[in-house]
Structure formats: C-alpha cells, structure tokens
Amino acid sequence: MSSFVHTVTVLDPIGLHARPVGQIVTLVRETGATVTLRSASGSEAAATSALKMLALKVKTGETLEIVVESAGSSEPEALAREIESLINQG
C-alpha cells in the first residue's frame, strides 16, 4: 500500500487546537480514510483521535505531515489539502 505525505506549516496563531481537530476527525471518519498526523518530533496520531492529535501539541510555525494511507472514497491529495485548510482556517 502506498502512502501520500503532505507537509503543512501550522499558521493558526493558536496552533493545532480543538476546533480544527474536531473537524478533521469528522472529515476523516466520513471518508473512511486512514490518515495519520506526524509532528516534526516524529510523534504520530491517528486523525480519528482528537485527544491524540491534541497531545501532539503542535504550535504555530511548526510543520506537520499529513500521511494518507488509504483515502477511502477521496483522492489522497485532495483529502490532505482539505485537512490542511481545516488546520489553517484561522
């Protein structure tokens, strides 16, 4: 199985916080995709677990990798871009 990896810089002044995390969980669950977020430190969290994503403690200006293993019904590139837009919707 191939993976699609998309790197994003967190621009939101609060960093990765509860509102976008909740939206990401909903999106990923609706698509049936297998998505992992990986912080610059190498810590990972399933995009279906709000608590694990928040535990990454990603701050403004840090990079985050969106790893799409299985896109479900979506294209992996489009799904990663949609997740990026949720992270940086400010």
Secondary structure as a PSIPRED ss2 file (coil, helix, strand):
# PSIPRED VFORMAT (PSIPRED V4.0)

   1 M C   1.000  0.000  0.000
   2 S C   1.000  0.000  0.000
   3 S C   1.000  0.000  0.000
   4 F E   0.000  0.000  1.000
   5 V E   0.000  0.000  1.000
   6 H E   0.000  0.000  1.000
   7 T E   0.000  0.000  1.000
   8 V E   0.000  0.000  1.000
   9 T E   0.000  0.000  1.000
  10 V C   1.000  0.000  0.000
  11 L C   1.000  0.000  0.000
  12 D C   1.000  0.000  0.000
  13 P C   1.000  0.000  0.000
  14 I C   1.000  0.000  0.000
  15 G C   1.000  0.000  0.000
  16 L C   1.000  0.000  0.000
  17 H C   1.000  0.000  0.000
  18 A H   0.000  1.000  0.000
  19 R H   0.000  1.000  0.000
  20 P H   0.000  1.000  0.000
  21 V H   0.000  1.000  0.000
  22 G H   0.000  1.000  0.000
  23 Q H   0.000  1.000  0.000
  24 I H   0.000  1.000  0.000
  25 V H   0.000  1.000  0.000
  26 T H   0.000  1.000  0.000
  27 L H   0.000  1.000  0.000
  28 V H   0.000  1.000  0.000
  29 R H   0.000  1.000  0.000
  30 E H   0.000  1.000  0.000
  31 T H   0.000  1.000  0.000
  32 G C   1.000  0.000  0.000
  33 A C   1.000  0.000  0.000
  34 T E   0.000  0.000  1.000
  35 V E   0.000  0.000  1.000
  36 T E   0.000  0.000  1.000
  37 L E   0.000  0.000  1.000
  38 R E   0.000  0.000  1.000
  39 S E   0.000  0.000  1.000
  40 A C   1.000  0.000  0.000
  41 S C   1.000  0.000  0.000
  42 G C   1.000  0.000  0.000
  43 S C   1.000  0.000  0.000
  44 E E   0.000  0.000  1.000
  45 A E   0.000  0.000  1.000
  46 A E   0.000  0.000  1.000
  47 A C   1.000  0.000  0.000
  48 T C   1.000  0.000  0.000
  49 S C   1.000  0.000  0.000
  50 A H   0.000  1.000  0.000
  51 L H   0.000  1.000  0.000
  52 K H   0.000  1.000  0.000
  53 M H   0.000  1.000  0.000
  54 L H   0.000  1.000  0.000
  55 A H   0.000  1.000  0.000
  56 L C   1.000  0.000  0.000
  57 K C   1.000  0.000  0.000
  58 V C   1.000  0.000  0.000
  59 K C   1.000  0.000  0.000
  60 T C   1.000  0.000  0.000
  61 G C   1.000  0.000  0.000
  62 E C   1.000  0.000  0.000
  63 T E   0.000  0.000  1.000
  64 L E   0.000  0.000  1.000
  65 E E   0.000  0.000  1.000
  66 I E   0.000  0.000  1.000
  67 V E   0.000  0.000  1.000
  68 V E   0.000  0.000  1.000
  69 E E   0.000  0.000  1.000
  70 S E   0.000  0.000  1.000
  71 A C   1.000  0.000  0.000
  72 G C   1.000  0.000  0.000
  73 S C   1.000  0.000  0.000
  74 S C   1.000  0.000  0.000
  75 E C   1.000  0.000  0.000
  76 P H   0.000  1.000  0.000
  77 E H   0.000  1.000  0.000
  78 A H   0.000  1.000  0.000
  79 L H   0.000  1.000  0.000
  80 A H   0.000  1.000  0.000
  81 R H   0.000  1.000  0.000
  82 E H   0.000  1.000  0.000
  83 I H   0.000  1.000  0.000
  84 E H   0.000  1.000  0.000
  85 S H   0.000  1.000  0.000
  86 L H   0.000  1.000  0.000
  87 I H   0.000  1.000  0.000
  88 N C   1.000  0.000  0.000
  89 Q C   1.000  0.000  0.000
  90 G C   1.000  0.000  0.000
